[in-house]
Amino acid sequence: MSPLLYLAQRGTAAILALTVAVHLGTILYAVRGGLTAGEILGRTQGNVGFLLFYAVFVLAAAIHAPIGLRSVLREWTGWRGRSLDLAMLAVSALLAGLGLRATLAVYWA
């Protein structure tokens, strides 16, 4: 793994550790508080903080996951080279696009 990929993997892991903890804490708060889906949507709709938090979460995941998947594929299948890198860029773009679309959908709901 190149030094840049190593740093990206570790940096996004740190971001994900924080965002996953906040995300799970929020879920526990909502469930234990008895909030309905409508009430949750009412609190997130139009909330710029929610949008920014989950955009960071999505982008960190979209960078982190393909780097790890790339390493697994190299080890298990022997797939190497530019085609693997391009495939992982496509996975990253797909994750980022779908995740940001979902985040924006909740923001605009």
DSSP file with accessible surface (Angstrom, degrees, kcal/mol):
  #  RESIDUE AA STRUCTURE BP1 BP2  ACC     N-H-->O    O-->H-N    N-H-->O    O-->H-N    TCO  KAPPA ALPHA  PHI   PSI    X-CA   Y-CA   Z-CA
    1    1 A M              0   0  104      0, 0.0     0, 0.0     0, 0.0     0, 0.0   0.000 360.0 360.0 360.0 135.9    0.0    0.0    0.0
    2    2 A S     >  -     0   0   53      1,-0.1     4,-2.5     4,-0.0     5,-0.2  -0.300 360.0-112.3 -71.4 157.7    1.3    3.4   -0.9
    3    3 A P  H  > S+     0   0  104      0, 0.0     4,-2.5     0, 0.0     5,-0.2   0.875 117.7  53.5 -58.8 -36.4    2.0    6.0    1.8
    4    4 A L  H  > S+     0   0  135      2,-0.2     4,-2.5     1,-0.2     5,-0.2   0.932 110.6  45.2 -65.5 -44.8   -0.9    8.2    0.5
    5    5 A L  H  > S+     0   0   45      2,-0.2     4,-2.8     1,-0.2    -1,-0.2   0.893 111.8  53.8 -64.6 -39.0   -3.4    5.3    0.7
    6    6 A Y  H  X S+     0   0  115     -4,-2.5     4,-2.4     2,-0.2     5,-0.2   0.943 111.5  44.2 -59.4 -48.5   -2.1    4.3    4.1
    7    7 A L  H  X S+     0   0  119     -4,-2.5     4,-2.9     1,-0.2     5,-0.2   0.900 113.8  50.3 -65.3 -40.2   -2.6    7.9    5.4
    8    8 A A  H  X S+     0   0   31     -4,-2.5     4,-2.5     2,-0.2     5,-0.2   0.913 111.2  49.2 -63.5 -42.3   -6.0    8.1    3.8
    9    9 A Q  H  X S+     0   0   23     -4,-2.8     4,-1.6     2,-0.2    -2,-0.2   0.929 116.3  41.5 -62.3 -47.5   -7.1    4.8    5.3
   10   10 A R  H  X S+     0   0  118     -4,-2.4     4,-1.8    -5,-0.2    -2,-0.2   0.892 115.0  50.6 -70.9 -39.5   -5.9    5.7    8.8
   11   11 A G  H  X S+     0   0   36     -4,-2.9     4,-1.9    -5,-0.2    -2,-0.2   0.932 112.3  45.6 -64.3 -44.7   -7.3    9.3    8.6
   12   12 A T  H  X S+     0   0   12     -4,-2.5     4,-3.0    -5,-0.2    -1,-0.2   0.841 107.8  59.3 -69.9 -28.5  -10.7    8.2    7.5
   13   13 A A  H  X S+     0   0   38     -4,-1.6     4,-2.3    -5,-0.2    -1,-0.2   0.917 105.9  48.5 -63.0 -40.8  -10.7    5.5   10.1
   14   14 A A  H  X S+     0   0   67     -4,-1.8     4,-1.6     2,-0.2    -2,-0.2   0.920 113.0  46.9 -64.6 -43.3  -10.3    8.2   12.8
   15   15 A I  H  X S+     0   0   73     -4,-1.9     4,-2.8     1,-0.2     5,-0.2   0.925 112.8  49.6 -63.7 -44.3  -13.2   10.2   11.3
   16   16 A L  H  X S+     0   0   24     -4,-3.0     4,-3.0     1,-0.2     5,-0.4   0.869 104.0  59.1 -65.2 -35.8  -15.4    7.1   11.0
   17   17 A A  H  X S+     0   0   67     -4,-2.3     4,-1.6    -5,-0.2    -1,-0.2   0.940 112.9  39.6 -57.7 -44.7  -14.7    6.2   14.7
   18   18 A L  H  X S+     0   0  117     -4,-1.6     4,-2.4     2,-0.2    -2,-0.2   0.945 118.0  46.1 -70.1 -48.8  -16.1    9.5   15.7
   19   19 A T  H  X S+     0   0    5     -4,-2.8     4,-2.7     1,-0.2    -2,-0.2   0.884 112.2  50.4 -67.9 -36.3  -19.0    9.7   13.3
   20   20 A V  H  X S+     0   0   58     -4,-3.0     4,-3.0    -5,-0.2     5,-0.3   0.923 110.7  50.4 -65.8 -41.7  -20.1    6.1   13.9
   21   21 A A  H  X S+     0   0   61     -4,-1.6     4,-2.4    -5,-0.4    -2,-0.2   0.934 113.8  44.3 -61.3 -44.8  -20.1    6.7   17.6
   22   22 A V  H  X S+     0   0   62     -4,-2.4     4,-2.5     2,-0.2    -2,-0.2   0.925 113.8  51.2 -65.6 -42.4  -22.2    9.9   17.2
   23   23 A H  H  X S+     0   0   58     -4,-2.7     4,-2.2     2,-0.2    -2,-0.2   0.937 112.8  44.4 -60.2 -49.1  -24.5    8.1   14.7
   24   24 A L  H  X S+     0   0   93     -4,-3.0     4,-2.6     1,-0.2    -1,-0.2   0.899 112.5  52.5 -65.9 -38.2  -25.1    5.1   17.0
   25   25 A G  H  X S+     0   0   37     -4,-2.4     4,-2.5    -5,-0.3    -1,-0.2   0.903 109.0  50.3 -61.7 -40.1  -25.6    7.4   20.0
   26   26 A T  H  X S+     0   0   70     -4,-2.5     4,-2.6     2,-0.2    -2,-0.2   0.902 109.6  50.5 -65.2 -41.2  -28.2    9.4   18.1
   27   27 A I  H  X S+     0   0   73     -4,-2.2     4,-2.9     2,-0.2     5,-0.3   0.939 111.2  48.2 -62.2 -46.7  -30.0    6.2   17.1
   28   28 A L  H  X S+     0   0   97     -4,-2.6     4,-2.7     1,-0.2     5,-0.3   0.915 112.0  50.0 -60.4 -42.8  -30.1    5.1   20.8
   29   29 A Y  H  X S+     0   0  147     -4,-2.5     4,-1.7    -5,-0.2    -1,-0.2   0.935 113.6  45.4 -60.4 -45.7  -31.4    8.5   21.9
   30   30 A A  H  <>S+     0   0   11     -4,-2.6     5,-2.2     2,-0.2     4,-0.4   0.923 116.0  44.8 -66.8 -43.6  -34.1    8.4   19.3
   31   31 A V  H ><5S+     0   0  106     -4,-2.9     3,-1.1     1,-0.2    -2,-0.2   0.938 116.7  44.1 -68.6 -46.5  -35.2    4.9   20.0
   32   32 A R  H 3<5S+     0   0  208     -4,-2.7    -1,-0.2    -5,-0.3    -2,-0.2   0.778 110.6  56.7 -70.3 -25.6  -35.2    5.2   23.7
   33   33 A G  T 3<5S-     0   0   54     -4,-1.7    -1,-0.3    -5,-0.3    -2,-0.2   0.511 111.2-122.8 -81.2  -5.9  -36.9    8.6   23.5
   34   34 A G  T < 5 +     0   0   54     -3,-1.1    -3,-0.2    -4,-0.4     2,-0.1   0.750  48.7 168.9  73.8  23.1  -39.7    7.0   21.6
   35   35 A L      < -     0   0   37     -5,-2.2    -1,-0.2    -6,-0.2     2,-0.1  -0.448  26.9-135.7 -70.4 140.7  -39.4    9.2   18.5
   36   36 A T     >  -     0   0   79     -2,-0.1     4,-2.4     1,-0.1     5,-0.2  -0.470  26.6-105.4 -86.9 166.9  -41.3    8.2   15.4
   37   37 A A  H  > S+     0   0   83      1,-0.2     4,-2.7     2,-0.2     5,-0.2   0.898 123.1  53.2 -58.8 -39.6  -39.8    8.3   12.0
   38   38 A G  H  > S+     0   0   53      1,-0.2     4,-2.3     2,-0.2    -1,-0.2   0.895 108.4  48.5 -63.4 -40.4  -41.9   11.4   11.3
   39   39 A E  H  > S+     0   0   93      2,-0.2     4,-1.5     1,-0.2    -1,-0.2   0.899 112.0  49.1 -66.7 -40.4  -40.5   13.2   14.3
   40   40 A I  H  X S+     0   0   68     -4,-2.4     4,-1.5     2,-0.2     3,-0.3   0.939 112.0  48.5 -63.3 -45.9  -36.9   12.2   13.4
   41   41 A L  H  X S+     0   0   68     -4,-2.7     4,-2.7     1,-0.2    -2,-0.2   0.900 107.6  56.3 -61.9 -38.3  -37.4   13.5    9.9
   42   42 A G  H  < S+     0   0   48     -4,-2.3    -1,-0.2     1,-0.2    -2,-0.2   0.848 109.2  46.4 -61.8 -32.8  -38.9   16.7   11.2
   43   43 A R  H  < S+     0   0  134     -4,-1.5    -1,-0.2    -3,-0.3    -2,-0.2   0.750 118.4  40.5 -80.6 -27.0  -35.7   17.3   13.2
   44   44 A T  H >< S+     0   0   21     -4,-1.5     3,-2.0    -3,-0.2    -2,-0.2   0.756  86.9 104.8 -93.9 -26.6  -33.4   16.5   10.4
   45   45 A Q  T 3< S-     0   0  103     -4,-2.7    62,-0.2     1,-0.3    63,-0.2  -0.353 100.1  -1.9 -60.8 124.7  -35.2   18.2    7.5
   46   46 A G  T 3  S+     0   0   45     61,-2.2     2,-0.8     1,-0.2    -1,-0.3   0.530  93.3 140.4  73.9   7.5  -33.5   21.4    6.6
   47   47 A N    <>  -     0   0   73     -3,-2.0     4,-2.2     1,-0.2    -1,-0.2  -0.729  36.4-166.0 -88.8 109.4  -30.9   21.0    9.4
   48   48 A V  H  > S+     0   0   79     -2,-0.8     4,-2.9     1,-0.2     5,-0.2   0.871  88.0  57.0 -65.0 -35.2  -27.5   22.1    7.9
   49   49 A G  H  > S+     0   0   45      2,-0.2     4,-2.7     1,-0.2    -1,-0.2   0.924 107.7  47.7 -60.9 -44.7  -25.6   20.5   10.8
   50   50 A F  H  > S+     0   0   36      2,-0.2     4,-2.6     1,-0.2     5,-0.3   0.939 112.2  50.3 -59.4 -47.6  -27.2   17.2   10.0
   51   51 A L  H  X S+     0   0   33     -4,-2.2     4,-2.1     1,-0.2    -2,-0.2   0.939 113.9  43.2 -58.7 -48.2  -26.3   17.6    6.3
   52   52 A L  H  X S+     0   0  106     -4,-2.9     4,-2.3     2,-0.2    -1,-0.2   0.912 113.3  51.7 -66.9 -42.6  -22.7   18.5    7.0
   53   53 A F  H  X S+     0   0   52     -4,-2.7     4,-2.2    -5,-0.2    -2,-0.2   0.953 115.0  41.0 -59.6 -50.1  -22.2   15.7    9.6
   54   54 A Y  H  X S+     0   0   40     -4,-2.6     4,-2.9     2,-0.2    -1,-0.2   0.812 110.4  57.9 -74.6 -24.4  -23.6   13.0    7.4
   55   55 A A  H  X S+     0   0   21     -4,-2.1     4,-2.6    -5,-0.3    -1,-0.2   0.933 109.5  45.4 -66.3 -42.5  -21.7   14.4    4.3
   56   56 A V  H  X S+     0   0   75     -4,-2.3     4,-2.6     2,-0.2     5,-0.2   0.927 113.4  50.9 -63.5 -43.7  -18.5   14.0    6.2
   57   57 A F  H  X S+     0   0   34     -4,-2.2     4,-2.4    -5,-0.2    -2,-0.2   0.950 112.8  45.3 -57.4 -50.3  -19.6   10.5    7.3
   58   58 A V  H  X S+     0   0   24     -4,-2.9     4,-2.7     1,-0.2    -2,-0.2   0.924 113.5  48.2 -62.9 -46.4  -20.4    9.5    3.8
   59   59 A L  H  X S+     0   0   77     -4,-2.6     4,-1.3     2,-0.2    -1,-0.2   0.904 111.0  50.8 -65.8 -38.1  -17.2   10.8    2.2
   60   60 A A  H  X S+     0   0    5     -4,-2.6     4,-3.0    -5,-0.2     3,-0.4   0.934 113.5  45.5 -63.3 -43.4  -15.0    9.2    4.9
   61   61 A A  H  X S+     0   0   35     -4,-2.4     4,-2.4    -5,-0.2    -2,-0.2   0.895 109.2  55.8 -65.7 -37.8  -16.7    5.9    4.3
   62   62 A A  H  < S+     0   0    3     -4,-2.7    -1,-0.2    -5,-0.2    -2,-0.2   0.747 116.3  37.2 -69.0 -22.7  -16.5    6.3    0.5
   63   63 A I  H  X S+     0   0   77     -4,-1.3     4,-1.1    -3,-0.4    -2,-0.2   0.864 119.0  47.6 -89.6 -44.7  -12.7    6.8    0.8
   64   64 A H  H  X S+     0   0   49     -4,-3.0     4,-1.9    -5,-0.2     3,-0.2   0.923 107.4  52.0 -66.1 -50.0  -12.1    4.2    3.6
   65   65 A A  H  X S+     0   0   48     -4,-2.4     4,-2.9     1,-0.2     5,-0.2   0.913 107.5  49.0 -62.5 -47.6  -14.0    1.2    2.3
   66   66 A P  H  > S+     0   0    6      0, 0.0     4,-2.5     0, 0.0    -1,-0.2   0.854 108.6  54.8 -64.7 -29.3  -12.5    1.0   -1.2
   67   67 A I  H  X S+     0   0   14     -4,-1.1     4,-1.8     2,-0.2    -2,-0.2   0.942 112.7  42.6 -66.3 -44.3   -9.0    1.2    0.1
   68   68 A G  H  X S+     0   0   22     -4,-1.9     4,-2.3     2,-0.2    -1,-0.2   0.922 114.1  50.9 -65.9 -42.2   -9.7   -1.7    2.4
   69   69 A L  H  X S+     0   0   72     -4,-2.9     4,-3.0     1,-0.2     5,-0.2   0.898 106.8  55.7 -62.5 -38.6  -11.5   -3.6   -0.3
   70   70 A R  H  X S+     0   0   31     -4,-2.5     4,-2.4    -5,-0.2    -1,-0.2   0.928 108.0  48.0 -58.6 -45.0   -8.5   -3.0   -2.7
   71   71 A S  H  X S+     0   0   39     -4,-1.8     4,-2.0     2,-0.2    -1,-0.2   0.915 112.5  48.5 -63.7 -42.6   -6.2   -4.6   -0.2
   72   72 A V  H  X S+     0   0   58     -4,-2.3     4,-3.0     1,-0.2     5,-0.3   0.933 112.0  48.6 -63.7 -45.9   -8.5   -7.6    0.3
   73   73 A L  H  X>S+     0   0   39     -4,-3.0     4,-2.3     1,-0.2     6,-1.0   0.898 110.4  51.4 -63.6 -38.9   -8.9   -8.1   -3.4
   74   74 A R  H  X5S+     0   0   71     -4,-2.4     4,-0.8    -5,-0.2    -1,-0.2   0.911 116.2  41.4 -62.1 -41.4   -5.1   -7.9   -4.0
   75   75 A E  H  <5S+     0   0  154     -4,-2.0    -2,-0.2    -5,-0.2    -1,-0.2   0.920 122.7  36.0 -74.7 -44.1   -4.5  -10.5   -1.3
   76   76 A W  H  <5S+     0   0  200     -4,-3.0    -3,-0.2    -5,-0.2    -2,-0.2   0.807 132.9  21.2 -82.6 -32.9   -7.3  -12.9   -2.1
   77   77 A T  H  <5S-     0   0   87     -4,-2.3    -3,-0.2    -5,-0.3    -2,-0.1   0.584  90.3-125.9-113.2 -16.6   -7.4  -12.8   -5.9
   78   78 A G     << +     0   0   45     -4,-0.8     2,-0.3    -5,-0.7    -4,-0.2   0.564  52.8 157.8  78.6   6.8   -4.0  -11.4   -7.0
   79   79 A W        +     0   0   97     -6,-1.0     2,-0.3    -9,-0.1    -1,-0.3  -0.502  14.1 157.8 -68.1 125.2   -5.8   -8.7   -8.9
   80   80 A R        +     0   0  133     -2,-0.3     3,-0.3    -3,-0.1     4,-0.3  -0.883  18.8  46.0-140.6 170.7   -3.3   -5.8   -9.4
   81   81 A G  S  > S-     0   0   39     -2,-0.3     4,-1.8     1,-0.2     3,-0.4  -0.331  98.0 -34.8  95.3-170.1   -2.7   -2.9  -11.5
   82   82 A R  H  > S+     0   0  187      1,-0.2     4,-2.9     2,-0.2     5,-0.2   0.825 127.0  60.7 -63.2 -35.3   -4.6    0.0  -13.0
   83   83 A S  H  > S+     0   0   68     -3,-0.3     4,-2.3     1,-0.2    -1,-0.2   0.905 106.2  47.7 -63.5 -38.6   -7.8   -2.0  -13.5
   84   84 A L  H  > S+     0   0    0     -3,-0.4     4,-2.4    -4,-0.3    -1,-0.2   0.937 112.3  49.2 -65.4 -45.1   -8.1   -2.6   -9.8
   85   85 A D  H  X S+     0   0   60     -4,-1.8     4,-2.1     1,-0.2    -2,-0.2   0.917 112.5  47.5 -61.6 -42.5   -7.4    1.0   -9.0
   86   86 A L  H  X S+     0   0   87     -4,-2.9     4,-2.1     2,-0.2    -1,-0.2   0.893 110.2  52.4 -66.9 -38.1  -10.0    2.2  -11.5
   87   87 A A  H  X S+     0   0   30     -4,-2.3     4,-2.3    -5,-0.2    -2,-0.2   0.914 110.3  48.2 -63.1 -40.7  -12.5   -0.3  -10.1
   88   88 A M  H  X S+     0   0   16     -4,-2.4     4,-2.6     2,-0.2    -2,-0.2   0.859 108.3  54.1 -71.4 -31.5  -12.0    1.0   -6.6
   89   89 A L  H  X S+     0   0  115     -4,-2.1     4,-2.7    -5,-0.2    -1,-0.2   0.906 108.9  49.6 -64.0 -38.8  -12.4    4.6   -7.8
   90   90 A A  H  X S+     0   0   62     -4,-2.1     4,-2.6     2,-0.2    -2,-0.2   0.916 110.5  49.3 -66.0 -41.6  -15.7    3.5   -9.3
   91   91 A V  H  X S+     0   0   46     -4,-2.3     4,-2.8     2,-0.2     5,-0.2   0.929 111.9  49.6 -61.9 -43.6  -16.7    1.9   -6.0
   92   92 A S  H  X S+     0   0   29     -4,-2.6     4,-2.7     1,-0.2     5,-0.2   0.930 111.7  47.5 -60.8 -46.1  -15.7    5.1   -4.2
   93   93 A A  H  X S+     0   0   65     -4,-2.7     4,-2.9     2,-0.2     5,-0.2   0.899 112.3  50.3 -63.5 -39.8  -17.7    7.3   -6.6
   94   94 A L  H  X S+     0   0  106     -4,-2.6     4,-2.8     2,-0.2     5,-0.3   0.941 112.3  46.3 -64.1 -47.5  -20.7    5.0   -6.3
   95   95 A L  H  X S+     0   0   72     -4,-2.8     4,-2.4     2,-0.2     5,-0.3   0.921 115.6  46.2 -61.2 -44.4  -20.6    5.0   -2.5
   96   96 A A  H  X S+     0   0   18     -4,-2.7     4,-2.8    -5,-0.2     5,-0.3   0.939 114.5  47.4 -64.7 -45.5  -20.2    8.8   -2.4
   97   97 A G  H  X S+     0   0   43     -4,-2.9     4,-2.1    -5,-0.2    -2,-0.2   0.941 116.5  41.6 -62.8 -48.3  -22.9    9.4   -4.9
   98   98 A L  H  X S+     0   0   95     -4,-2.8     4,-2.2    -5,-0.2    -1,-0.2   0.908 116.9  48.8 -67.7 -40.6  -25.5    7.2   -3.3
   99   99 A G  H  X S+     0   0   17     -4,-2.4     4,-2.4    -5,-0.3    -2,-0.2   0.925 113.3  45.4 -66.4 -43.3  -24.6    8.3    0.2
  100  100 A L  H  X S+     0   0   55     -4,-2.8     4,-2.8    -5,-0.3     5,-0.2   0.882 111.0  54.7 -68.7 -34.5  -24.7   12.0   -0.6
  101  101 A R  H  X S+     0   0  182     -4,-2.1     4,-2.2    -5,-0.3    -1,-0.2   0.927 110.1  46.1 -62.2 -43.3  -28.0   11.5   -2.5
  102  102 A A  H  X S+     0   0   56     -4,-2.2     4,-2.0     2,-0.2    -2,-0.2   0.917 112.7  50.4 -65.5 -42.5  -29.6    9.8    0.6
  103  103 A T  H  X S+     0   0   11     -4,-2.4     4,-2.2     1,-0.2    -2,-0.2   0.930 112.6  45.9 -62.6 -43.9  -28.2   12.6    2.9
  104  104 A L  H  X S+     0   0   58     -4,-2.8     4,-2.8     1,-0.2    -1,-0.2   0.870 108.2  57.6 -66.8 -35.2  -29.6   15.3    0.6
  105  105 A A  H  X S+     0   0   59     -4,-2.2     4,-0.9    -5,-0.2    -1,-0.2   0.911 109.7  44.1 -62.1 -41.3  -33.0   13.5    0.3
  106  106 A V  H  < S+     0   0   49     -4,-2.0     3,-0.4     2,-0.2    -2,-0.2   0.911 113.3  51.7 -69.6 -39.9  -33.4   13.5    4.1
  107  107 A Y  H  < S+     0   0   50     -4,-2.2   -61,-2.2     1,-0.2    -2,-0.2   0.913 117.8  37.5 -61.7 -42.1  -32.3   17.2    4.2
  108  108 A W  H  <        0   0  177     -4,-2.8    -1,-0.2   -63,-0.2    -2,-0.2   0.537 360.0 360.0 -87.5  -8.2  -34.8   18.2    1.6
  109  109 A A     <        0   0   51     -4,-0.9    -3,-0.1    -3,-0.4    -4,-0.0   0.016 360.0 360.0 -53.8 360.0  -37.6   15.9    2.7
